[in-house]
Amino acid sequence: MIKITALGVLLLGLNIAHPFHVSVCEIDYNDKNKALEITQKIFLDDLEEGLTKYSGEHFDITEKVHEQKVNQLLEVYYPENMQVKINGKPRPFRYLGFEMEADAMWCYLEIEKVKNLKSLEVTNTLLFETFDDQSTILHIQKDEKIRSFRLTSDEPTAQLQF
């Protein structure tokens, strides 16, 4: 029992000393609406630290009173850290808002009027300036086929031909 407890304490200590930072971004092509629907799940503590660094102001993003501020920051922060090219051409997206979960936030974006999707290039550097080990797991779905990528500061871009 002592060995198991010591191992648990050691592993817990390693986790604190070497945290792992990850978010998940899903891009679904909605053929009916001719739109790319983008969702990104980010851990609250990571996003709070990132937005604090970005804005220079510390605040608790989970407090309802800061909801408008969080939306305003994300409306600016996302375009600076995420770019999408459709068929080789940069396309702006619309930030729709966010939802909170127990320990994470879901952010929603959309690109409308996407016709004849042949290629997609996504660069996502959210929180890369805050955490050296930040990764984004990117899932792209079109025609019920899913492709997945791991984006890092060394390789922040994924390219896909359909």
C-alpha positions as CSV (number, residue, x, y, z in Angstrom):
1,M,0.0,0.0,0.0
2,I,2.8,2.4,0.8
3,K,4.4,1.8,-2.6
4,I,1.2,2.5,-4.4
5,T,0.6,5.7,-2.4
6,A,4.2,6.9,-3.0
7,L,3.9,6.2,-6.7
8,G,0.6,8.2,-6.7
9,V,2.2,11.1,-5.0
10,L,5.2,11.0,-7.4
11,L,2.9,10.9,-10.4
12,L,0.8,13.7,-9.1
13,G,4.0,15.8,-8.4
14,L,5.1,15.2,-12.0
15,N,1.7,16.3,-13.3
16,I,2.0,19.6,-11.4
17,A,5.6,20.2,-12.4
18,H,5.0,19.3,-16.1
19,P,1.4,20.2,-17.0
20,F,0.0,19.3,-20.4
21,H,-2.0,21.9,-22.3
22,V,-4.5,20.8,-24.9
23,S,-7.6,22.0,-26.7
24,V,-9.9,20.3,-29.2
25,C,-11.1,22.0,-32.3
26,E,-13.8,20.4,-34.5
27,I,-14.7,21.7,-38.0
28,D,-17.7,20.2,-39.6
29,Y,-18.8,21.0,-43.1
30,N,-22.6,21.4,-43.2
31,D,-23.4,20.7,-46.8
32,K,-27.1,21.6,-46.3
33,N,-26.3,25.1,-45.0
34,K,-23.0,25.4,-47.0
35,A,-21.1,26.4,-43.9
36,L,-18.1,25.4,-41.8
37,E,-19.2,25.0,-38.2
38,I,-16.3,25.3,-35.8
39,T,-16.2,24.4,-32.1
40,Q,-13.3,24.5,-29.8
41,K,-13.1,23.1,-26.3
42,I,-10.5,24.8,-24.1
43,F,-9.9,24.2,-20.4
44,L,-11.0,27.2,-18.3
45,D,-7.8,27.7,-16.3
46,D,-5.7,27.6,-19.5
47,L,-8.0,30.1,-21.3
48,E,-8.1,32.4,-18.3
49,E,-4.3,32.5,-18.1
50,G,-4.1,33.1,-21.9
51,L,-6.7,35.9,-21.9
52,T,-5.0,37.5,-18.9
53,K,-1.7,37.5,-20.7
54,Y,-3.4,38.7,-23.9
55,S,-5.3,41.6,-22.2
56,G,-2.9,42.4,-19.4
57,E,-5.8,42.3,-17.0
58,H,-6.6,39.4,-14.6
59,F,-10.2,38.4,-14.1
60,D,-12.2,35.3,-13.4
61,I,-13.7,34.2,-16.7
62,T,-16.2,31.9,-14.9
63,E,-18.0,34.9,-13.2
64,K,-21.2,35.9,-15.1
65,V,-20.3,39.6,-14.7
66,H,-17.3,39.1,-17.0
67,E,-19.2,37.3,-19.8
68,Q,-19.4,40.4,-22.1
69,K,-15.7,41.0,-21.5
70,V,-14.8,37.4,-22.4
71,N,-16.9,37.6,-25.6
72,Q,-15.2,40.9,-26.6
73,L,-11.7,39.4,-26.0
74,L,-12.5,36.2,-27.9
75,E,-13.9,38.2,-30.8
76,V,-10.5,39.8,-31.2
77,Y,-8.3,36.9,-30.0
78,Y,-9.6,34.3,-32.3
79,P,-8.9,36.1,-35.7
80,E,-5.4,36.8,-34.4
81,N,-4.8,33.2,-33.7
82,M,-6.9,31.2,-36.1
83,Q,-6.9,31.5,-39.9
84,V,-8.8,29.4,-42.4
85,K,-8.3,29.1,-46.1
86,I,-10.9,27.5,-48.2
87,N,-9.9,26.4,-51.7
88,G,-6.7,28.4,-51.2
89,K,-8.4,31.7,-50.2
90,P,-8.4,33.2,-46.7
91,R,-12.0,33.3,-45.3
92,P,-13.1,35.2,-42.2
93,F,-15.2,33.5,-39.7
94,R,-17.9,34.8,-37.4
95,Y,-17.5,34.3,-33.7
96,L,-20.8,33.2,-32.3
97,G,-20.2,32.9,-28.6
98,F,-19.3,30.4,-25.9
99,E,-20.8,28.0,-23.4
100,M,-19.2,26.9,-20.1
101,E,-18.9,23.4,-18.9
102,A,-17.6,22.1,-15.6
103,D,-13.9,22.7,-16.3
104,A,-13.9,23.9,-20.0
105,M,-15.4,26.4,-22.4
106,W,-16.9,25.6,-25.8
107,C,-16.3,28.4,-28.3
108,Y,-18.4,28.6,-31.5
109,L,-17.5,30.1,-34.9
110,E,-18.9,29.8,-38.4
111,I,-17.9,30.4,-42.0
112,E,-20.9,30.8,-44.2
113,K,-21.4,30.5,-48.0
114,V,-18.9,27.7,-48.5
115,K,-19.6,26.2,-51.9
116,N,-17.6,23.4,-53.6
117,L,-15.2,22.7,-50.7
118,K,-12.1,21.1,-52.3
119,S,-9.4,22.1,-49.9
120,L,-9.0,23.4,-46.4
121,E,-6.1,24.9,-44.6
122,V,-6.4,25.7,-40.9
123,T,-3.8,27.5,-38.7
124,N,-4.7,27.5,-35.0
125,T,-2.2,29.1,-32.5
126,L,-4.6,29.7,-29.6
127,L,-2.7,29.7,-26.3
128,F,0.6,28.9,-28.1
129,E,2.1,32.2,-26.8
130,T,1.0,31.3,-23.2
131,F,2.1,27.6,-23.0
132,D,5.2,26.1,-24.7
133,D,3.6,22.7,-24.7
134,Q,0.2,23.8,-26.0
135,S,-1.4,21.4,-28.6
136,T,-4.7,21.6,-30.5
137,I,-6.3,18.4,-31.6
138,L,-8.1,19.3,-34.8
139,H,-10.9,17.1,-36.3
140,I,-12.3,18.0,-39.7
141,Q,-15.4,16.3,-40.9
142,K,-16.9,16.4,-44.4
143,D,-19.2,13.8,-46.0
144,E,-19.2,11.7,-42.8
145,K,-15.4,11.3,-43.1
146,I,-13.2,12.6,-40.3
147,R,-9.5,13.5,-40.5
148,S,-7.6,14.4,-37.4
149,F,-4.4,16.5,-36.8
150,R,-2.3,17.6,-33.9
151,L,-1.3,21.2,-34.1
152,T,1.7,22.5,-32.1
153,S,3.9,25.6,-32.1
154,D,6.3,23.7,-34.5
155,E,3.4,22.7,-36.8
156,P,0.4,25.0,-36.3
157,T,-1.2,24.4,-39.7
158,A,-3.1,21.5,-41.2
159,Q,-3.9,21.1,-44.9
160,L,-6.5,18.8,-46.3
161,Q,-7.7,18.0,-49.9
162,F,-11.1,16.6,-50.4
